[in-house]
Amino acid sequence: MSVLKKMKEFSVKGDDTLFETPSTMDGHFYKLVLDCSSSMHSYESIMRECLEEYKRKISSSEEASRIFVSRVDFADYYNDSKYLNIRNISTNYTANGWTDLYGAIVSSVNSSIQTKKSLIEQGYTPTLFNIYFSDGEHCLDEEGSGYDFDDAMNSVTEALENDITMIFIDFGGRNGSIPRKLGFTSIYDPENSEDALVQIMDAITQTTISQSKMEIVNVDNWLENF
C-alpha cells in the first residue's frame, strides 16, 4: 500500500481528526485556533472578510499545494478539524459563549503533536504552525474542560520542544501578558482595530506563502514586514 493511500485512511489516535492527502512530502500545516466566544463578537464581520482574503490569496499562489489548514473554533467547547488543502477551508465566523482558552491550547497542541508524529511515521517531513486568535481572556463556567494556566503553559512548552511554531494574535492587547506568560514566542497585537487586524492577516498570508518555500522558519520574527 502506498504512503498516499495510507494517508487517505489515516486518523489521529484518540480522536476523529483526518487528513486530506498531501501532494507533497514536505508540506506546511497550519492550525488556525479561533476564539469564538462572546467577547469576540465585534470582530465577526471583519474576521469573515479576513478569512476569505486569506483563503483567496493562498489558493491562487504557486505554493497552494503545499499548504494545509486545520480551521478550529473554540468557546466553552473545542471543535478540532482535519487538515485540508487551503482551497477547502471554511471562512464563516460567529462568536458566542464562554472562553476556555486553556483547554483550547492543550487540545490543539496535543492534536498537532500527534499529527506531526503520525506524518513523520508515514515518511512525510511536515512543518507545523499553531496560530491562536483570541483576546487572551480565559473565562468559563463549571462545565469547562478543567485545564488551568499551568496545563496550558506546559502544552506551549511541549509544542516548542516538538518544533511547532506557536503564534498568538492578541486582540486589543488587553491581556498581552497572558500569552507571554504562557510562553508564546511570537505575539502580535491588532490594537483593537479592524484596520490593524486586516494588516496582520495580510502579513500572515504573505508569510505563509513565502515560508512554505523555506526549510527554516524564523520563529523570533515570524510575521514578515509587520
C-alpha positions in Angstrom: 0.0 0.0 0.0 1.4 3.4 -1.0 2.1 6.2 1.5 -0.6 8.4 -0.1 -3.2 5.7 0.1 -2.3 5.1 3.8 -2.8 8.9 4.3 -6.3 8.8 3.0 -7.2 6.2 5.6 -5.3 7.8 8.5 -6.8 9.2 11.7 -5.1 10.5 14.7 -5.2 8.2 17.7 -7.9 9.1 20.2 -10.0 11.5 18.1 -11.6 11.8 14.6 -9.1 14.2 13.1 -8.5 13.2 9.5 -6.1 14.4 6.7 -6.6 15.3 3.1 -3.9 13.6 1.1 -0.9 15.9 0.8 0.5 16.1 -2.8 4.0 16.9 -1.4 6.1 15.2 1.3 7.3 18.4 2.9 4.1 20.4 3.3 3.3 23.2 5.8 0.4 22.5 8.2 -1.4 25.4 9.9 -3.8 25.1 12.7 -5.9 28.3 13.0 -7.4 28.3 16.5 -10.1 30.9 16.5 -11.7 32.3 19.7 -15.4 32.3 19.0 -16.6 33.4 22.4 -18.9 36.4 23.1 -16.0 38.8 23.7 -15.0 38.4 20.1 -18.5 39.3 18.8 -17.5 42.8 17.4 -14.9 41.1 15.1 -17.4 38.7 13.4 -17.7 40.6 10.1 -14.0 41.6 9.7 -12.9 38.1 10.6 -15.0 36.6 7.9 -13.6 39.1 5.4 -10.0 38.4 6.6 -10.5 34.6 6.3 -11.9 35.0 2.8 -8.9 37.0 1.7 -6.5 34.6 3.4 -8.1 31.7 1.5 -8.3 33.5 -1.8 -4.7 34.7 -1.8 -3.1 31.5 -0.7 -5.3 29.4 -3.0 -4.2 31.4 -6.0 -0.5 31.2 -5.0 2.0 28.8 -6.6 2.5 27.3 -3.1 -1.1 26.3 -2.5 -0.5 22.6 -3.0 2.0 22.6 -0.1 -0.2 24.5 2.4 -2.7 22.6 4.6 -5.0 24.3 7.2 -7.0 23.0 10.1 -9.6 25.6 11.0 -10.5 25.2 14.7 -13.2 27.1 16.6 -13.4 27.3 20.4 -15.5 29.0 23.1 -16.5 26.8 26.0 -16.1 23.9 23.6 -13.3 22.9 21.2 -14.0 21.6 17.7 -10.9 20.2 16.1 -11.0 19.6 12.3 -8.9 17.8 9.7 -6.1 19.4 7.8 -7.4 20.4 4.4 -5.9 21.9 1.3 -6.3 25.7 1.7 -9.0 25.7 -1.0 -11.3 23.7 1.1 -11.4 25.6 4.4 -14.5 27.4 5.8 -14.4 31.2 6.1 -17.5 31.5 8.3 -17.1 33.0 11.7 -19.6 33.6 14.5 -18.9 34.4 18.2 -21.0 33.4 21.2 -20.4 31.7 24.6 -17.7 31.4 27.2 -13.9 31.2 26.7 -12.0 28.0 27.5 -8.6 29.4 26.3 -6.5 27.0 28.3 -8.5 23.9 27.1 -8.2 25.1 23.5 -4.4 25.4 23.9 -4.0 22.0 25.5 -6.3 20.2 23.0 -4.8 21.9 19.9 -1.2 21.2 21.0 -2.0 17.5 21.7 -3.6 17.2 18.3 -0.7 18.9 16.5 1.9 16.7 18.2 0.0 13.6 17.2 -0.3 14.9 13.7 3.4 15.6 13.3 4.4 12.2 14.8 2.0 10.4 12.6 3.0 12.2 9.4 6.7 11.6 10.1 5.9 7.9 10.7 4.4 7.8 7.2 7.5 9.3 5.6 6.5 13.0 5.5 8.6 15.9 6.7 6.0 18.4 7.8 6.4 21.9 9.3 3.7 22.7 11.8 2.3 26.1 13.0 -0.4 26.8 15.5 -1.9 30.3 15.3 -4.2 31.4 18.0 -6.7 34.3 17.6 -8.1 35.5 20.9 -8.4 38.4 23.3 -6.5 36.3 25.8 -9.2 36.2 28.4 -9.9 32.8 29.9 -13.4 32.5 31.4 -15.8 29.6 31.6 -18.4 28.1 33.8 -18.1 24.8 35.8 -18.7 22.8 32.7 -15.4 23.7 31.2 -12.6 21.4 30.2 -10.9 21.5 33.6 -7.5 22.7 32.3 -5.7 25.5 34.1 -3.0 28.0 33.4 -0.2 25.6 34.2 -1.6 22.9 31.9 -1.7 25.5 29.0 1.8 26.7 29.8 3.2 23.1 29.8 1.5 22.5 26.4 3.1 25.6 24.9 6.5 24.3 26.1 5.8 20.8 24.7 4.8 22.3 21.4 8.0 24.3 21.1 10.1 21.2 22.1 8.4 19.4 19.2 9.3 22.3 16.8 5.8 23.5 16.4 5.7 27.3 15.9 3.3 28.9 18.4 1.8 32.3 17.4 -0.7 34.3 19.3 -2.7 37.2 17.8 -3.8 39.1 20.9 -6.8 41.2 20.2 -6.6 44.6 21.7 -3.6 43.7 23.8 -5.8 43.9 26.9 -4.3 40.6 28.2 -1.0 40.7 26.4 0.8 39.4 29.5 -1.2 36.1 29.4 0.2 34.7 26.1 3.7 36.0 27.1 3.5 34.2 30.5 2.2 31.1 28.8 5.5 31.0 26.8 4.4 32.0 23.3 7.4 33.2 21.3 5.5 35.2 18.7 2.8 37.6 19.9 1.1 40.2 17.7 -1.5 42.8 18.7 -4.2 44.1 16.3 -4.6 47.1 18.6 -8.4 46.6 18.9 -8.6 47.9 15.4 -10.2 46.4 12.3 -7.6 48.0 10.1 -4.8 46.6 12.2 -6.4 43.1 12.0 -6.5 43.3 8.2 -2.8 44.2 8.2 -1.9 41.3 10.5 -4.0 38.8 8.4 -2.3 40.1 5.3 1.1 39.6 6.9 0.1 36.1 8.0 -1.0 35.4 4.4 2.3 36.7 2.8 4.4 34.9 5.5 2.5 31.6 5.0 3.2 31.8 1.2 6.9 32.8 1.5 7.9 30.5 4.3 6.3 27.5 2.6 9.3 27.7 0.3 11.8 27.6 3.1 13.2 24.8 5.2 14.0 27.1 8.2 11.3 29.2 9.9 12.2 32.5 11.7 10.2 32.0 14.9 11.5 35.2 16.6 10.1 37.4 13.9 7.5 35.2 12.2 5.4 37.8 10.5 7.4 39.5 7.8 7.1 43.2 7.3 5.0 43.7 10.4 
